[in-house]
Amino acid sequence: MAQLESDRLFVALTRPQMFAGVTYSFFVINGVLAAELFLILKSLWVLVPALILHGAAALYCLKEPRIIDIWFARSRHCGRVPNHRLWRCNSYRP
């Protein structure tokens, strides 16, 4: 059985842009959400859930770096269909 080899340069060039262990898009969304909640609630306690969410996303990004982008695309394009209750399944909408 043939063993696959991974080229370090190819892997580095195909990975998404990362910042602090997560994709840049997730980092920006998490930071904006934490800042908005801080401005609304005027409490530093909003940083705790933001840091926990960041840590969980960093653990997921260790295995698959594009997991956050895949989840964003899935939530944007694969919404619930009107008859989901009846068939208990989902499908893509064009």
Number of C-alpha atoms within 10 A of each C-alpha: 3 4 5 6 6 8 8 8 8 9 10 10 9 8 12 15 14 16 13 10 17 25 21 16 16 17 17 13 11 17 16 12 14 20 17 13 17 15 12 9 11 11 10 12 12 17 15 11 12 17 14 11 13 19 15 12 19 20 14 16 17 12 9 12 20 18 16 19 15 12 10 14 11 12 11 9 12 14 12 15 14 9 10 11 10 7 9 9 10 14 11 10 9 5
